[in-house]
Structures are given as structure tokens and as C-alpha cells.
Amino acid sequence: MCGRYVRKDGTTVYSFFEIDEIRIEWHPSYNVAPTTKVPVIRREDDGRRELVELSWGLRPFWAKPDAKLPMMINARAETVASKPSYRSAFKSRRCIVPASGYFEWQKLPEGGKQPYYFERADGNPMAFAGIWDGETVATITTSPNAEAALIHDRMPVIVEPQNLTLFLDPKPLSEDERAVLLAPSPDGILKAWPVSKLVGNVKNNGPGLIDAVS
């Protein structure tokens, strides 16, 4: 699962995703963690794209205020359209969580884990597929492509630029559309390298966290 990611300068994000309304103040972060406020791209009723801020960890609209729920930061692509916690949001409240890259941990044969940092090979921002409900959001994960499989058995659903309009459209998706949108990224889309284990502590935050280590 993807539980930490990076967001660099917002200027590139604004232009790349053709955002019309910026409703937040963008703050770069090199160690974005669950439960924090994160920038999210949504489609407005008139088709324009807005950038808002939501809490990472979905809370369904039907949940009672005092209900203790598991931390729902990731929905699985295989069940997001059918699982009660997610299906309503996936049907008509899809969104994009813009990112520069993300971290994943590889289990080592001798024990312990080594963090890796993933970015797009073309240098463009990533578009994590997400769903929102109220003031909360969850990202969607899927099975890994060739690069991600070397490190972990899951990866974020990364929406390709040509599919952004369809994904953000608040109409239900057909089975064929879901298959395309929620599929693993094509092989060759990502590049990854090992980084410092300091990223494991959410108190650590800075560009050095994505520097390669031997």
C-alpha cells in the first residue's frame, strides 16, 4: 500500500493538471502521511477543476461521528466499486491526489525493510486515483507493474493524462472503463531508487529524504 508520498512545488501541478480554481495554500512536503490535510483535484459542476484540501483517510458519510473505524487511506481497485465503505464515493465522487512521487518499503531477506522512492520516468507529476467523502479522501491501489513489483505487491493507481477527464467525470463508470482506469501503470512509467530509512519517521521532512543511498 502507499502510505507516504512527496509533493514538491505546486506551480507545476497547477499547469499540468489545468486547475481552474486554487482554493488552498500549497505547502511542499517530502513526507506526506495519513490523517494530514492533502491537496485534492475535483471536478466542479460546470466542468472546471478545483484544488481543495481534504484529510487523508476516508470516513463514509453514513458513519456516526463517534464511530471507531479502521484507517481507510487506501481502497483496493478490485473492490472499490463494490465495498460498502467505498462504492458510493467511487460511483460519483472520484478525484485526483497530485504527487511528485511516493515511498514504498521492500522486505529484506535478512529482516527489516528498505524504503524506495518512486517517480515518473518522464518527470511529470503523478495523478493518484482517489475518492472523496465529505472532508476526507482515500487513494486507490492496484497490483504492481514491473518496476513496482520488485519492491512491493501493490502500487497506487496512477491516472494517465489522457484519462483524467473521464476519471474526474462524476458519472458511473462502465466495467470496461474501470478496467482501463484502475489497471497497473504500463511498464517503464516509473523509476525507483533506495532512500534513507529516516523517511520512516513522519517528523523527518526535507528534500534529502528522496536522495539515493547505496
C-alpha positions in Angstrom: 0.0 0.0 0.0 1.1 3.6 -0.5 1.2 5.3 2.9 3.8 8.1 2.3 4.3 10.4 -0.7 6.0 13.6 -1.8 4.6 16.8 -3.1 7.1 19.4 -4.4 6.3 22.9 -5.7 2.7 23.5 -6.6 3.3 25.6 -9.7 4.0 22.6 -12.0 0.9 20.9 -10.6 -1.4 23.9 -11.3 -0.4 23.9 -15.0 0.0 20.2 -15.7 -3.5 19.4 -14.3 -5.1 22.6 -15.8 -6.6 23.6 -12.5 -9.0 26.4 -12.7 -9.7 27.2 -9.1 -7.0 27.0 -6.4 -8.8 27.1 -3.1 -5.8 26.3 -0.8 -2.4 27.4 0.1 0.1 24.9 -1.3 2.8 23.6 1.1 5.6 21.4 -0.3 6.2 18.2 1.8 8.7 15.4 1.4 7.0 13.1 3.8 3.2 13.3 3.5 1.5 10.9 5.9 -2.1 9.7 6.5 -4.5 11.7 8.6 -2.9 15.0 7.4 -4.6 17.5 5.0 -3.6 16.9 1.4 -4.3 18.8 -1.9 -7.0 17.1 -4.0 -8.3 17.9 -7.5 -12.0 17.6 -8.1 -14.4 18.4 -10.9 -16.9 21.2 -10.3 -20.5 21.0 -11.6 -19.5 23.3 -14.6 -16.6 21.0 -15.5 -13.9 23.3 -14.1 -11.2 21.7 -11.9 -10.7 22.9 -8.4 -7.9 22.2 -5.9 -9.1 21.7 -2.4 -7.7 20.3 0.9 -9.1 17.1 2.5 -8.0 14.8 5.2 -6.2 11.6 4.0 -8.3 8.8 5.5 -11.8 8.3 4.2 -14.8 8.5 6.5 -18.0 7.4 4.8 -21.0 9.7 5.0 -23.0 7.1 6.8 -20.5 6.7 9.7 -21.7 8.0 13.0 -19.5 10.8 14.4 -18.3 8.7 17.4 -17.8 5.5 15.4 -14.4 4.0 15.6 -13.4 3.0 12.1 -10.2 1.5 10.6 -7.9 4.0 8.9 -9.1 3.9 5.3 -6.3 5.6 3.5 -6.2 3.1 0.5 -9.1 1.4 -1.3 -8.3 -1.6 -3.4 -9.0 -1.3 -7.2 -10.5 -4.8 -7.1 -13.3 -3.9 -4.6 -13.6 -0.1 -4.6 -16.7 -0.3 -6.8 -18.5 -2.9 -4.5 -17.3 -2.5 -1.0 -19.9 -0.5 1.1 -17.3 1.8 2.6 -16.2 3.0 -0.9 -18.7 2.2 -3.6 -20.8 5.4 -3.2 -17.8 7.7 -3.4 -16.3 5.7 -6.3 -19.6 6.0 -8.2 -19.7 9.8 -8.4 -17.0 11.4 -6.2 -13.7 10.5 -7.8 -10.7 12.8 -7.5 -7.0 13.1 -8.1 -4.4 13.4 -5.4 -1.4 15.1 -7.2 2.0 13.9 -6.1 5.7 14.2 -7.2 6.4 10.6 -6.1 5.8 8.1 -3.4 7.6 5.8 -1.0 7.3 2.0 -0.6 9.2 -0.4 1.7 10.8 -3.6 0.5 11.1 -6.5 2.9 14.7 -7.7 3.2 15.8 -11.4 3.4 17.8 -10.7 6.5 14.9 -8.9 8.1 13.9 -5.3 8.3 12.7 -3.1 5.4 14.4 -0.8 2.9 12.4 2.3 1.7 12.4 3.2 -2.0 11.3 6.3 -3.7 9.2 6.2 -7.0 8.8 8.9 -9.5 7.5 9.0 -13.1 10.3 8.4 -15.6 9.1 11.3 -17.8 9.4 13.7 -14.9 5.7 14.7 -14.8 3.6 14.8 -11.6 1.7 11.7 -10.6 -2.1 11.6 -10.5 -3.1 9.2 -7.8 -6.7 8.0 -8.3 -8.8 8.9 -5.3 -12.3 9.0 -3.9 -13.7 11.6 -1.5 -16.5 11.8 1.0 -17.2 14.9 3.0 -13.9 16.4 4.1 -11.9 13.1 3.6 -10.2 11.3 0.8 -8.7 7.8 0.1 -6.3 6.8 -2.7 -6.8 3.7 -4.7 -4.2 0.9 -5.1 -3.8 -1.9 -7.6 -1.5 -4.8 -8.5 2.1 -3.7 -9.4 3.7 -3.1 -12.7 7.2 -4.5 -13.5 9.1 -1.7 -11.6 6.8 -1.7 -8.6 6.7 -5.5 -8.3 10.4 -5.5 -7.5 9.7 -3.7 -4.2 6.1 -4.4 -3.2 2.9 -6.3 -4.2 0.8 -3.1 -4.5 1.1 0.3 -6.2 -1.1 3.4 -6.4 -3.5 3.7 -9.3 -1.8 6.4 -11.4 -4.2 8.0 -13.9 -2.6 8.8 -17.2 -3.1 12.4 -18.6 -5.4 11.2 -21.4 -7.7 9.6 -18.8 -8.0 12.5 -16.4 -11.3 13.9 -17.8 -13.0 10.6 -17.7 -11.9 9.7 -14.2 -13.0 13.1 -12.8 -16.4 13.0 -14.5 -19.0 12.3 -11.8 -20.9 9.8 -13.8 -20.7 6.0 -13.1 -18.0 4.1 -15.0 -18.7 1.1 -17.1 -16.9 -2.1 -16.4 -14.6 -1.6 -19.4 -13.8 2.0 -18.2 -13.0 0.7 -14.7 -10.7 -1.9 -16.2 -8.7 0.7 -18.1 -8.6 3.4 -15.4 -7.7 1.1 -12.4 -5.1 -1.0 -14.2 -1.4 -1.0 -13.1 0.7 1.6 -14.8 2.4 0.4 -18.1 5.8 -1.0 -17.5 8.5 1.7 -17.9 6.4 4.5 -16.5 8.2 4.5 -13.1 11.7 4.7 -11.8 12.8 4.0 -8.3 15.8 4.1 -6.0 16.6 3.3 -2.4 16.5 6.1 0.1 17.3 6.8 3.8 15.3 5.0 6.5 14.8 8.4 8.0 11.6 8.6 5.9 10.0 6.1 8.3 9.7 8.8 10.9 7.0 11.4 10.0 8.9 14.0 11.9 11.6 14.0 9.2 10.8 16.1 6.3 13.1 17.6 3.6 14.4 17.1 0.1 17.2 14.8 1.4 14.6 12.1 2.0 14.5 11.4 -1.7 18.2 11.3 -2.2 19.5 7.9 -3.3 21.6 5.8 -0.9 23.9 2.9 -1.6 
